[in-house]
Amino acid sequence: MPAPPIKFRLVSIAWCVLVPLGVLAAYLGLGLAVVSVVGEPVLGTAVLGGMVALLVGAARLFRPRWFANAPTIRPMSGTPRFTRTVLGCLALAFFAGQSLALWLYALAGSAGFDESTRARTDAGPVLALLLALVAAPVAEEMLFRGLLYPLLRRRVGIIAAVLVTAAGFSLLHANVVQFAATLPLAVLLALVYERTGVLWPCVLLHLAFNLAAVLVPAQLLGALANPVSALLMTAAFLGCALAVYRMAAPAPGPAQDDRDGDGGDCRESEPQAA
């Protein structure tokens, strides 16, 4: 006899709290240990990224049922349109995040962001680029879209899983500036994983986002540091993200269960490719 819906909701809420806390606590604990051994924060973070990629990659390879989740692979006929929409949404995610982050920084500053910038500068350009363009895209996609998102989707719907994963991803950056800058990206990447069920598109989009942060002139971004630009860019991004969501969400049908709403229980599904 099925449990009452209220029990499903309570279990889903607990799942959305405890699973992200467990994943982030394990990541941060391992990170503190690695940095204490390496002795340099940026190099230590890069080493941590490699370890996370290996651990999560091995788990996805040898224990695929742990990550059996709801993403439904759509027909290839819709791929070109989806790709164009995602690329446009990536550009909006970048400018929306940068505009909001720069406005907040101009408004109140951020000691955490300043410290992060100093650490990357002290590490040198080669190590900073290695972290931004290799270690971070691979490790963070493995951790958040490869591990946390599938675990959340075992119990909750797309919207809840996207929002919780995005919040955890942005909070990991540990300051308000980078939280604002990365939140739109995190929403987009979760939707891309929902549609594709694989990680490599998320890694490439993440890399492109970080590369844009390195190459786009500071003068251009500085012109966006105001509330009007931040609100307009954010509104445009949300509209585009809604279009991506409609392409990513499984089509309604008898096989779909309560996961395709805002929450609910999860039934066992076939494992997706890593």
Order of alpha helices (4+ residues) and beta strands (2+ residues): alpha-alpha-alpha-alpha-alpha-alpha-alpha-alpha-alpha-alpha-alpha-alpha
